[in-house]
Amino acid sequence: MDIKNSDIFDNILALIPIGVFWKDKDRRFLGANPMFLEYYGLNSLNDIIGKTDEDMGWHIDPEPYKKVELAVINEGKFIKDVPGQCIVKGKVRNIIASKCPLTINGNVVGLVGYFVDVTDEIAEKDRLSYLSQTDELTGVFNRRAYNEIAQKFEKQYLKEKTDFVLYMIDLDDFKNINNTYGHEYGNIVLKLLCQALTLVAGDNCVIFRYGGDEFVILHQIQSTDEVHEMLYKIQKAIDAPRNIDGINISIKGSIGYALYSETTYLSSLIETADRRMYDMKKEHKEKKEKGN
């Protein structure tokens, strides 16, 4: 039996689980493998032969893809693992594509490429990222997320001088609530407190449970007046009287704050806010002792 290379090539194209395609120098489709046709829901090669991506309407913004393909064809570049998105059967899917020149006798006559759908992988990665950065009890960001997001605030300051303030919050005598009513009750208090903080600060602030009964809030400001305005809102949200499961409960919090512009280091920023928070906690304690 005489097996031709073209027969082997056709069988390989039919077998591999990636979408393979090839185009002429004008970026018009010359062919594609069965996986490619199945992915886009096409009946036959006749649906794409002689057409460009723009003709097919697969991309919301086709210009970046056109730019890559022209670089492959005109400059002979091999471009690998480029992330992108395409419209497939009414949905936007995430893909990674690689393309290289299609040559015959040393002359570039077009391009050949392939893509892999990574939508599910990205969704799972996003889900795991969300879980790893979210406090399971309260639903706000956790300490791990703080490290990442604070760096973004810092980057924006260095780029545009957009100043921001960090509020460090620690609940006063929260241990007594746990000891008196139990940890489950204490958890309910923390969840309701985060809901209250989100109501007053959620629109233009980022809230973190930093640990235990400690919370951090980051807030970009346009003027220093906003620092005390937001401080007042936060304090009011914490101190508001509550009736939880038929029990009237009073929560007090100590808050320290620091502007990035006065520290210019993230480590100094949180240290300064933390120190001021403990100064307020000391004042609260002394005031309480005098009251007794």
C-alpha positions as protocol buffer text, in pm:
chain_id: "A"
residue {
  index: 1
  type: MET
  ca { x: 0 y: 0 z: 0 }
}
residue {
  index: 2
  type: ASP
  ca { x: 135 y: 336 z: -105 }
}
residue {
  index: 3
  type: ILE
  ca { x: 73 y: 585 z: 178 }
}
residue {
  index: 4
  type: LYS
  ca { x: 126 y: 943 z: 74 }
}
residue {
  index: 5
  type: ASN
  ca { x: 253 y: 1217 z: 304 }
}
residue {
  index: 6
  type: SER
  ca { x: -57 y: 1418 z: 223 }
}
residue {
  index: 7
  type: ASP
  ca { x: -274 y: 1134 z: 354 }
}
residue {
  index: 8
  type: ILE
  ca { x: -77 y: 1125 z: 679 }
}
residue {
  index: 9
  type: PHE
  ca { x: -103 y: 1503 z: 706 }
}
residue {
  index: 10
  type: ASP
  ca { x: -481 y: 1493 z: 658 }
}
residue {
  index: 11
  type: ASN
  ca { x: -519 y: 1227 z: 926 }
}
residue {
  index: 12
  type: ILE
  ca { x: -305 y: 1422 z: 1171 }
}
residue {
  index: 13
  type: LEU
  ca { x: -512 y: 1735 z: 1113 }
}
residue {
  index: 14
  type: ALA
  ca { x: -830 y: 1537 z: 1175 }
}
residue {
  index: 15
  type: LEU
  ca { x: -691 y: 1387 z: 1496 }
}
residue {
  index: 16
  type: ILE
  ca { x: -534 y: 1677 z: 1684 }
}
residue {
  index: 17
  type: PRO
  ca { x: -763 y: 1855 z: 1934 }
}
residue {
  index: 18
  type: ILE
  ca { x: -667 y: 2209 z: 1831 }
}
residue {
  index: 19
  type: GLY
  ca { x: -796 y: 2439 z: 1562 }
}
residue {
  index: 20
  type: VAL
  ca { x: -548 y: 2463 z: 1273 }
}
residue {
  index: 21
  type: PHE
  ca { x: -584 y: 2704 z: 981 }
}
residue {
  index: 22
  type: TRP
  ca { x: -383 y: 2855 z: 698 }
}
residue {
  index: 23
  type: LYS
  ca { x: -423 y: 3177 z: 504 }
}
residue {
  index: 24
  type: ASP
  ca { x: -282 y: 3354 z: 196 }
}
residue {
  index: 25
  type: LYS
  ca { x: -82 y: 3677 z: 198 }
}
residue {
  index: 26
  type: ASP
  ca { x: -403 y: 3880 z: 210 }
}
residue {
  index: 27
  type: ARG
  ca { x: -506 y: 3695 z: 528 }
}
residue {
  index: 28
  type: ARG
  ca { x: -782 y: 3506 z: 348 }
}
residue {
  index: 29
  type: PHE
  ca { x: -851 y: 3152 z: 459 }
}
residue {
  index: 30
  type: LEU
  ca { x: -713 y: 2876 z: 241 }
}
residue {
  index: 31
  type: GLY
  ca { x: -810 y: 2590 z: 467 }
}
residue {
  index: 32
  type: ALA
  ca { x: -864 y: 2458 z: 819 }
}
residue {
  index: 33
  type: ASN
  ca { x: -888 y: 2127 z: 1000 }
}
residue {
  index: 34
  type: PRO
  ca { x: -1212 y: 1958 z: 1119 }
}
residue {
  index: 35
  type: MET
  ca { x: -1161 y: 2078 z: 1476 }
}
residue {
  index: 36
  type: PHE
  ca { x: -1156 y: 2439 z: 1354 }
}
residue {
  index: 37
  type: LEU
  ca { x: -1482 y: 2395 z: 1163 }
}
residue {
  index: 38
  type: GLU
  ca { x: -1651 y: 2217 z: 1453 }
}
residue {
  index: 39
  type: TYR
  ca { x: -1541 y: 2485 z: 1701 }
}
residue {
  index: 40
  type: TYR
  ca { x: -1702 y: 2766 z: 1502 }
}
residue {
  index: 41
  type: GLY
  ca { x: -2005 y: 2557 z: 1403 }
}
residue {
  index: 42
  type: LEU
  ca { x: -1922 y: 2569 z: 1030 }
}
residue {
  index: 43
  type: ASN
  ca { x: -2066 y: 2319 z: 786 }
}
residue {
  index: 44
  type: SER
  ca { x: -1775 y: 2309 z: 542 }
}
residue {
  index: 45
  type: LEU
  ca { x: -1457 y: 2483 z: 431 }
}
residue {
  index: 46
  type: ASN
  ca { x: -1663 y: 2673 z: 176 }
}
residue {
  index: 47
  type: ASP
  ca { x: -1793 y: 2884 z: 465 }
}
residue {
  index: 48
  type: ILE
  ca { x: -1448 y: 3039 z: 520 }
}
residue {
  index: 49
  type: ILE
  ca { x: -1242 y: 2995 z: 202 }
}
residue {
  index: 50
  type: GLY
  ca { x: -1140 y: 3334 z: 65 }
}
residue {
  index: 51
  type: LYS
  ca { x: -1262 y: 3522 z: 371 }
}
residue {
  index: 52
  type: THR
  ca { x: -1079 y: 3711 z: 644 }
}
residue {
  index: 53
  type: ASP
  ca { x: -1148 y: 3721 z: 1017 }
}
residue {
  index: 54
  type: GLU
  ca { x: -1320 y: 4056 z: 963 }
}
residue {
  index: 55
  type: ASP
  ca { x: -1550 y: 3898 z: 705 }
}
residue {
  index: 56
  type: MET
  ca { x: -1643 y: 3628 z: 956 }
}
residue {
  index: 57
  type: GLY
  ca { x: -1705 y: 3881 z: 1237 }
}
residue {
  index: 58
  type: TRP
  ca { x: -1536 y: 3668 z: 1502 }
}
residue {
  index: 59
  type: HIS
  ca { x: -1367 y: 3948 z: 1696 }
}
residue {
  index: 60
  type: ILE
  ca { x: -1515 y: 4245 z: 1879 }
}
residue {
  index: 61
  type: ASP
  ca { x: -1200 y: 4438 z: 1788 }
}
residue {
  index: 62
  type: PRO
  ca { x: -1024 y: 4267 z: 1495 }
}
residue {
  index: 63
  type: GLU
  ca { x: -740 y: 4517 z: 1467 }
}
residue {
  index: 64
  type: PRO
  ca { x: -494 y: 4349 z: 1712 }
}
residue {
  index: 65
  type: TYR
  ca { x: -534 y: 4015 z: 1532 }
}
residue {
  index: 66
  type: LYS
  ca { x: -482 y: 4179 z: 1194 }
}
residue {
  index: 67
  type: LYS
  ca { x: -168 y: 4348 z: 1322 }
}
residue {
  index: 68
  type: VAL
  ca { x: -23 y: 4016 z: 1440 }
}
residue {
  index: 69
  type: GLU
  ca { x: -96 y: 3841 z: 1112 }
}
residue {
  index: 70
  type: LEU
  ca { x: 59 y: 4121 z: 905 }
}
residue {
  index: 71
  type: ALA
  ca { x: 374 y: 4096 z: 1118 }
}
residue {
  index: 72
  type: VAL
  ca { x: 388 y: 3723 z: 1046 }
}
residue {
  index: 73
  type: ILE
  ca { x: 337 y: 3765 z: 672 }
}
residue {
  index: 74
  type: ASN
  ca { x: 538 y: 4084 z: 605 }
}
residue {
  index: 75
  type: GLU
  ca { x: 814 y: 4048 z: 864 }
}
residue {
  index: 76
  type: GLY
  ca { x: 843 y: 3671 z: 888 }
}
residue {
  index: 77
  type: LYS
  ca { x: 778 y: 3667 z: 1260 }
}
residue {
  index: 78
  type: PHE
  ca { x: 689 y: 3355 z: 1457 }
}
residue {
  index: 79
  type: ILE
  ca { x: 433 y: 3465 z: 1717 }
}
residue {
  index: 80
  type: LYS
  ca { x: 338 y: 3219 z: 1990 }
}
residue {
  index: 81
  type: ASP
  ca { x: 76 y: 3191 z: 2263 }
}
residue {
  index: 82
  type: VAL
  ca { x: -102 y: 3523 z: 2208 }
}
residue {
  index: 83
  type: PRO
  ca { x: -414 y: 3553 z: 2427 }
}
residue {
  index: 84
  type: GLY
  ca { x: -732 y: 3675 z: 2264 }
}
residue {
  index: 85
  type: GLN
  ca { x: -1108 y: 3647 z: 2246 }
}
residue {
  index: 86
  type: CYS
  ca { x: -1349 y: 3540 z: 1975 }
}
residue {
  index: 87
  type: ILE
  ca { x: -1724 y: 3519 z: 1934 }
}
residue {
  index: 88
  type: VAL
  ca { x: -1835 y: 3157 z: 1908 }
}
residue {
  index: 89
  type: LYS
  ca { x: -2198 y: 3043 z: 1888 }
}
residue {
  index: 90
  type: GLY
  ca { x: -2324 y: 3353 z: 2067 }
}
residue {
  index: 91
  type: LYS
  ca { x: -2059 y: 3355 z: 2339 }
}
residue {
  index: 92
  type: VAL
  ca { x: -1725 y: 3527 z: 2390 }
}
residue {
  index: 93
  type: ARG
  ca { x: -1453 y: 3262 z: 2428 }
}
residue {
  index: 94
  type: ASN
  ca { x: -1091 y: 3298 z: 2539 }
}
residue {
  index: 95
  type: ILE
  ca { x: -822 y: 3149 z: 2317 }
}
residue {
  index: 96
  type: ILE
  ca { x: -445 y: 3132 z: 2287 }
}
residue {
  index: 97
  type: ALA
  ca { x: -315 y: 3141 z: 1928 }
}
residue {
  index: 98
  type: SER
  ca { x: 20 y: 3088 z: 1759 }
}
residue {
  index: 99
  type: LYS
  ca { x: 107 y: 3180 z: 1400 }
}
residue {
  index: 100
  type: CYS
  ca { x: 408 y: 3152 z: 1170 }
}
residue {
  index: 101
  type: PRO
  ca { x: 485 y: 3221 z: 801 }
}
residue {
  index: 102
  type: LEU
  ca { x: 365 y: 2970 z: 543 }
}
residue {
  index: 103
  type: THR
  ca { x: 656 y: 2927 z: 302 }
}
residue {
  index: 104
  type: ILE
  ca { x: 698 y: 2752 z: -31 }
}
residue {
  index: 105
  type: ASN
  ca { x: 1048 y: 2727 z: -180 }
}
residue {
  index: 106
  type: GLY
  ca { x: 1167 y: 2989 z: 69 }
}
residue {
  index: 107
  type: ASN
  ca { x: 898 y: 3239 z: -22 }
}
residue {
  index: 108
  type: VAL
  ca { x: 630 y: 3354 z: 222 }
}
residue {
  index: 109
  type: VAL
  ca { x: 292 y: 3285 z: 66 }
}
residue {
  index: 110
  type: GLY
  ca { x: 77 y: 3329 z: 373 }
}
residue {
  index: 111
  type: LEU
  ca { x: 57 y: 3204 z: 728 }
}
residue {
  index: 112
  type: VAL
  ca { x: -34 y: 2894 z: 923 }
}
residue {
  index: 113
  type: GLY
  ca { x: -162 y: 2897 z: 1278 }
}
residue {
  index: 114
  type: TYR
  ca { x: -346 y: 2715 z: 1550 }
}
residue {
  index: 115
  type: PHE
  ca { x: -545 y: 2804 z: 1858 }
}
residue {
  index: 116
  type: VAL
  ca { x: -651 y: 2643 z: 2184 }
}
residue {
  index: 117
  type: ASP
  ca { x: -963 y: 2737 z: 2379 }
}
residue {
  index: 118
  type: VAL
  ca { x: -872 y: 2830 z: 2738 }
}
residue {
  index: 119
  type: THR
  ca { x: -1206 y: 2970 z: 2855 }
}
residue {
  index: 120
  type: ASP
  ca { x: -1266 y: 2699 z: 3115 }
}
residue {
  index: 121
  type: GLU
  ca { x: -908 y: 2718 z: 3243 }
}
residue {
  index: 122
  type: ILE
  ca { x: -932 y: 3095 z: 3288 }
}
residue {
  index: 123
  type: ALA
  ca { x: -1269 y: 3063 z: 3462 }
}
residue {
  index: 124
  type: GLU
  ca { x: -1128 y: 2807 z: 3703 }
}
residue {
  index: 125
  type: LYS
  ca { x: -820 y: 3021 z: 3764 }
}
residue {
  index: 126
  type: ASP
  ca { x: -1041 y: 3323 z: 3834 }
}
residue {
  index: 127
  type: ARG
  ca { x: -1256 y: 3115 z: 4069 }
}
residue {
  index: 128
  type: LEU
  ca { x: -953 y: 2991 z: 4263 }
}
residue {
  index: 129
  type: SER
  ca { x: -810 y: 3342 z: 4271 }
}
residue {
  index: 130
  type: TYR
  ca { x: -1138 y: 3475 z: 4410 }
}
residue {
  index: 131
  type: LEU
  ca { x: -1147 y: 3205 z: 4677 }
}
residue {
  index: 132
  type: SER
  ca { x: -783 y: 3264 z: 4773 }
}
residue {
  index: 133
  type: GLN
  ca { x: -840 y: 3640 z: 4809 }
}
residue {
  index: 134
  type: THR
  ca { x: -1179 y: 3638 z: 4982 }
}
residue {
  index: 135
  type: ASP
  ca { x: -1245 y: 3607 z: 5353 }
}
residue {
  index: 136
  type: GLU
  ca { x: -1470 y: 3305 z: 5388 }
}
residue {
  index: 137
  type: LEU
  ca { x: -1666 y: 3443 z: 5683 }
}
residue {
  index: 138
  type: THR
  ca { x: -1741 y: 3801 z: 5579 }
}
residue {
  index: 139
  type: GLY
  ca { x: -1709 y: 3791 z: 5200 }
}
residue {
  index: 140
  type: VAL
  ca { x: -1472 y: 4091 z: 5188 }
}
residue {
  index: 141
  type: PHE
  ca { x: -1113 y: 4070 z: 5066 }
}
residue {
  index: 142
  type: ASN
  ca { x: -857 y: 3901 z: 5291 }
}
residue {
  index: 143
  type: ARG
  ca { x: -500 y: 3988 z: 5388 }
}
residue {
  index: 144
  type: ARG
  ca { x: -355 y: 3815 z: 5082 }
}
residue {
  index: 145
  type: ALA
  ca { x: -567 y: 4032 z: 4855 }
}
residue {
  index: 146
  type: TYR
  ca { x: -452 y: 4342 z: 5043 }
}
residue {
  index: 147
  type: ASN
  ca { x: -90 y: 4285 z: 4943 }
}
residue {
  index: 148
  type: GLU
  ca { x: -183 y: 4269 z: 4574 }
}
residue {
  index: 149
  type: ILE
  ca { x: -437 y: 4552 z: 4564 }
}
residue {
  index: 150
  type: ALA
  ca { x: -229 y: 4790 z: 4775 }
}
residue {
  index: 151
  type: GLN
  ca { x: 48 y: 4758 z: 4517 }
}
residue {
  index: 152
  type: LYS
  ca { x: -198 y: 4871 z: 4248 }
}
residue {
  index: 153
  type: PHE
  ca { x: -287 y: 5177 z: 4456 }
}
residue {
  index: 154
  type: GLU
  ca { x: 84 y: 5248 z: 4499 }
}
residue {
  index: 155
  type: LYS
  ca { x: 149 y: 5207 z: 4126 }
}
residue {
  index: 156
  type: GLN
  ca { x: -125 y: 5456 z: 4046 }
}
residue {
  index: 157
  type: TYR
  ca { x: 24 y: 5704 z: 4293 }
}
residue {
  index: 158
  type: LEU
  ca { x: 369 y: 5674 z: 4135 }
}
residue {
  index: 159
  type: LYS
  ca { x: 218 y: 5716 z: 3789 }
}
residue {
  index: 160
  type: GLU
  ca { x: -39 y: 5991 z: 3844 }
}
residue {
  index: 161
  type: LYS
  ca { x: 24 y: 6110 z: 4203 }
}
residue {
  index: 162
  type: THR
  ca { x: -323 y: 5986 z: 4300 }
}
residue {
  index: 163
  type: ASP
  ca { x: -298 y: 5990 z: 4676 }
}
residue {
  index: 164
  type: PHE
  ca { x: -478 y: 5737 z: 4895 }
}
residue {
  index: 165
  type: VAL
  ca { x: -545 y: 5678 z: 5260 }
}
residue {
  index: 166
  type: LEU
  ca { x: -527 y: 5356 z: 5458 }
}
residue {
  index: 167
  type: TYR
  ca { x: -759 y: 5310 z: 5756 }
}
residue {
  index: 168
  type: MET
  ca { x: -660 y: 5046 z: 6011 }
}
residue {
  index: 169
  type: ILE
  ca { x: -957 y: 4935 z: 6222 }
}
residue {
  index: 170
  type: ASP
  ca { x: -950 y: 4724 z: 6535 }
}
residue {
  index: 171
  type: LEU
  ca { x: -1262 y: 4644 z: 6736 }
}
residue {
  index: 172
  type: ASP
  ca { x: -1238 y: 4732 z: 7105 }
}
residue {
  index: 173
  type: ASP
  ca { x: -1286 y: 4444 z: 7352 }
}
residue {
  index: 174
  type: PHE
  ca { x: -1427 y: 4216 z: 7084 }
}
residue {
  index: 175
  type: LYS
  ca { x: -1293 y: 3923 z: 7283 }
}
residue {
  index: 176
  type: ASN
  ca { x: -1557 y: 3997 z: 7547 }
}
residue {
  index: 177
  type: ILE
  ca { x: -1832 y: 3947 z: 7288 }
}
residue {
  index: 178
  type: ASN
  ca { x: -1694 y: 3605 z: 7199 }
}
residue {
  index: 179
  type: ASN
  ca { x: -1653 y: 3511 z: 7565 }
}
residue {
  index: 180
  type: THR
  ca { x: -2001 y: 3630 z: 7661 }
}
residue {
  index: 181
  type: TYR
  ca { x: -2212 y: 3517 z: 7367 }
}
residue {
  index: 182
  type: GLY
  ca { x: -1993 y: 3259 z: 7192 }
}
residue {
  index: 183
  type: HIS
  ca { x: -1784 y: 3256 z: 6877 }
}
residue {
  index: 184
  type: GLU
  ca { x: -2079 y: 3184 z: 6647 }
}
residue {
  index: 185
  type: TYR
  ca { x: -2245 y: 3500 z: 6772 }
}
residue {
  index: 186
  type: GLY
  ca { x: -1918 y: 3686 z: 6729 }
}
residue {
  index: 187
  type: ASN
  ca { x: -1904 y: 3567 z: 6368 }
}
residue {
  index: 188
  type: ILE
  ca { x: -2252 y: 3707 z: 6306 }
}
residue {
  index: 189
  type: VAL
  ca { x: -2137 y: 4042 z: 6447 }
}
residue {
  index: 190
  type: LEU
  ca { x: -1836 y: 4047 z: 6215 }
}
residue {
  index: 191
  type: LYS
  ca { x: -2050 y: 3968 z: 5910 }
}
residue {
  index: 192
  type: LEU
  ca { x: -2301 y: 4242 z: 5993 }
}
residue {
  index: 193
  type: LEU
  ca { x: -2020 y: 4487 z: 6060 }
}
residue {
  index: 194
  type: CYS
  ca { x: -1869 y: 4418 z: 5716 }
}
residue {
  index: 195
  type: GLN
  ca { x: -2209 y: 4474 z: 5559 }
}
residue {
  index: 196
  type: ALA
  ca { x: -2230 y: 4811 z: 5734 }
}
residue {
  index: 197
  type: LEU
  ca { x: -1879 y: 4908 z: 5623 }
}
residue {
  index: 198
  type: THR
  ca { x: -1959 y: 4806 z: 5266 }
}
residue {
  index: 199
  type: LEU
  ca { x: -2268 y: 5029 z: 5267 }
}
residue {
  index: 200
  type: VAL
  ca { x: -2075 y: 5340 z: 5368 }
}
residue {
  index: 201
  type: ALA
  ca { x: -1745 y: 5273 z: 5194 }
}
residue {
  index: 202
  type: GLY
  ca { x: -1808 y: 5012 z: 4924 }
}
residue {
  index: 203
  type: ASP
  ca { x: -1863 y: 5252 z: 4633 }
}
residue {
  index: 204
  type: ASN
  ca { x: -1515 y: 5405 z: 4626 }
}
residue {
  index: 205
  type: CYS
  ca { x: -1312 y: 5209 z: 4883 }
}
residue {
  index: 206
  type: VAL
  ca { x: -1170 y: 4859 z: 4908 }
}
residue {
  index: 207
  type: ILE
  ca { x: -1235 y: 4671 z: 5234 }
}
residue {
  index: 208
  type: PHE
  ca { x: -1021 y: 4391 z: 5376 }
}
residue {
  index: 209
  type: ARG
  ca { x: -1046 y: 4168 z: 5679 }
}
residue {
  index: 210
  type: TYR
  ca { x: -683 y: 4189 z: 5783 }
}
residue {
  index: 211
  type: GLY
  ca { x: -715 y: 3929 z: 6056 }
}
residue {
  index: 212
  type: GLY
  ca { x: -942 y: 3843 z: 6347 }
}
residue {
  index: 213
  type: ASP
  ca { x: -1126 y: 4164 z: 6432 }
}
residue {
  index: 214
  type: GLU
  ca { x: -888 y: 4386 z: 6235 }
}
residue {
  index: 215
  type: PHE
  ca { x: -994 y: 4551 z: 5910 }
}
residue {
  index: 216
  type: VAL
  ca { x: -821 y: 4769 z: 5653 }
}
residue {
  index: 217
  type: ILE
  ca { x: -985 y: 5014 z: 5413 }
}
residue {
  index: 218
  type: LEU
  ca { x: -807 y: 5174 z: 5116 }
}
residue {
  index: 219
  type: HIS
  ca { x: -950 y: 5492 z: 4969 }
}
residue {
  index: 220
  type: GLN
  ca { x: -817 y: 5712 z: 4688 }
}
residue {
  index: 221
  type: ILE
  ca { x: -870 y: 6081 z: 4759 }
}
residue {
  index: 222
  type: GLN
  ca { x: -897 y: 6398 z: 4556 }
}
residue {
  index: 223
  type: SER
  ca { x: -857 y: 6625 z: 4858 }
}
residue {
  index: 224
  type: THR
  ca { x: -749 y: 6582 z: 5221 }
}
residue {
  index: 225
  type: ASP
  ca { x: -1101 y: 6676 z: 5333 }
}
residue {
  index: 226
  type: GLU
  ca { x: -1212 y: 6331 z: 5223 }
}
residue {
  index: 227
  type: VAL
  ca { x: -986 y: 6167 z: 5481 }
}
residue {
  index: 228
  type: HIS
  ca { x: -1188 y: 6292 z: 5779 }
}
residue {
  index: 229
  type: GLU
  ca { x: -1521 y: 6264 z: 5597 }
}
residue {
  index: 230
  type: MET
  ca { x: -1462 y: 5893 z: 5535 }
}
residue {
  index: 231
  type: LEU
  ca { x: -1322 y: 5846 z: 5885 }
}
residue {
  index: 232
  type: TYR
  ca { x: -1647 y: 5983 z: 6027 }
}
residue {
  index: 233
  type: LYS
  ca { x: -1857 y: 5751 z: 5810 }
}
residue {
  index: 234
  type: ILE
  ca { x: -1653 y: 5447 z: 5910 }
}
residue {
  index: 235
  type: GLN
  ca { x: -1665 y: 5532 z: 6280 }
}
residue {
  index: 236
  type: LYS
  ca { x: -2040 y: 5590 z: 6263 }
}
residue {
  index: 237
  type: ALA
  ca { x: -2096 y: 5257 z: 6086 }
}
residue {
  index: 238
  type: ILE
  ca { x: -1900 y: 5073 z: 6355 }
}
residue {
  index: 239
  type: ASP
  ca { x: -2052 y: 5250 z: 6655 }
}
residue {
  index: 240
  type: ALA
  ca { x: -2414 y: 5225 z: 6540 }
}
residue {
  index: 241
  type: PRO
  ca { x: -2630 y: 5041 z: 6801 }
}
residue {
  index: 242
  type: ARG
  ca { x: -2736 y: 4694 z: 6697 }
}
residue {
  index: 243
  type: ASN
  ca { x: -2988 y: 4436 z: 6803 }
}
residue {
  index: 244
  type: ILE
  ca { x: -2864 y: 4094 z: 6699 }
}
residue {
  index: 245
  type: ASP
  ca { x: -3073 y: 3789 z: 6782 }
}
residue {
  index: 246
  type: GLY
  ca { x: -3268 y: 3990 z: 7039 }
}
residue {
  index: 247
  type: ILE
  ca { x: -2954 y: 4117 z: 7211 }
}
residue {
  index: 248
  type: ASN
  ca { x: -2874 y: 4489 z: 7218 }
}
residue {
  index: 249
  type: ILE
  ca { x: -2505 y: 4515 z: 7151 }
}
residue {
  index: 250
  type: SER
  ca { x: -2264 y: 4805 z: 7132 }
}
residue {
  index: 251
  type: ILE
  ca { x: -1946 y: 4782 z: 6925 }
}
residue {
  index: 252
  type: LYS
  ca { x: -1665 y: 5032 z: 6940 }
}
residue {
  index: 253
  type: GLY
  ca { x: -1367 y: 5049 z: 6712 }
}
residue {
  index: 254
  type: SER
  ca { x: -1029 y: 5218 z: 6717 }
}
residue {
  index: 255
  type: ILE
  ca { x: -920 y: 5362 z: 6383 }
}
residue {
  index: 256
  type: GLY
  ca { x: -583 y: 5484 z: 6268 }
}
residue {
  index: 257
  type: TYR
  ca { x: -511 y: 5625 z: 5926 }
}
residue {
  index: 258
  type: ALA
  ca { x: -218 y: 5731 z: 5712 }
}
residue {
  index: 259
  type: LEU
  ca { x: -179 y: 5891 z: 5370 }
}
residue {
  index: 260
  type: TYR
  ca { x: 56 y: 5730 z: 5123 }
}
residue {
  index: 261
  type: SER
  ca { x: 203 y: 6072 z: 5044 }
}
residue {
  index: 262
  type: GLU
  ca { x: 327 y: 6108 z: 5401 }
}
residue {
  index: 263
  type: THR
  ca { x: 500 y: 5769 z: 5403 }
}
residue {
  index: 264
  type: THR
  ca { x: 576 y: 5675 z: 5037 }
}
residue {
  index: 265
  type: TYR
  ca { x: 624 y: 5309 z: 5130 }
}
residue {
  index: 266
  type: LEU
  ca { x: 350 y: 5052 z: 5176 }
}
residue {
  index: 267
  type: SER
  ca { x: 525 y: 4906 z: 5480 }
}
residue {
  index: 268
  type: SER
  ca { x: 549 y: 5251 z: 5641 }
}
residue {
  index: 269
  type: LEU
  ca { x: 190 y: 5327 z: 5543 }
}
residue {
  index: 270
  type: ILE
  ca { x: 38 y: 5040 z: 5737 }
}
residue {
  index: 271
  type: GLU
  ca { x: 282 y: 5078 z: 6026 }
}
residue {
  index: 272
  type: THR
  ca { x: 185 y: 5445 z: 6066 }
}
residue {
  index: 273
  type: ALA
  ca { x: -187 y: 5370 z: 6051 }
}
residue {
  index: 274
  type: ASP
  ca { x: -142 y: 5081 z: 6294 }
}
residue {
  index: 275
  type: ARG
  ca { x: 47 y: 5298 z: 6543 }
}
residue {
  index: 276
  type: ARG
  ca { x: -222 y: 5566 z: 6531 }
}
residue {
  index: 277
  type: MET
  ca { x: -489 y: 5303 z: 6573 }
}
residue {
  index: 278
  type: TYR
  ca { x: -323 y: 5180 z: 6893 }
}
residue {
  index: 279
  type: ASP
  ca { x: -295 y: 5538 z: 7016 }
}
residue {
  index: 280
  type: MET
  ca { x: -674 y: 5569 z: 6978 }
}
residue {
  index: 281
  type: LYS
  ca { x: -725 y: 5232 z: 7144 }
}
residue {
  index: 282
  type: LYS
  ca { x: -518 y: 5352 z: 7439 }
}
residue {
  index: 283
  type: GLU
  ca { x: -731 y: 5667 z: 7463 }
}
residue {
  index: 284
  type: HIS
  ca { x: -1050 y: 5460 z: 7458 }
}
residue {
  index: 285
  type: LYS
  ca { x: -916 y: 5236 z: 7733 }
}
residue {
  index: 286
  type: GLU
  ca { x: -813 y: 5529 z: 7955 }
}
residue {
  index: 287
  type: LYS
  ca { x: -1151 y: 5697 z: 7900 }
}
residue {
  index: 288
  type: LYS
  ca { x: -1331 y: 5377 z: 7991 }
}
residue {
  index: 289
  type: GLU
  ca { x: -1124 y: 5333 z: 8309 }
}
residue {
  index: 290
  type: LYS
  ca { x: -1195 y: 5689 z: 8416 }
}
residue {
  index: 291
  type: GLY
  ca { x: -1563 y: 5633 z: 8352 }
}
residue {
  index: 292
  type: ASN
  ca { x: -1558 y: 5335 z: 8586 }
}
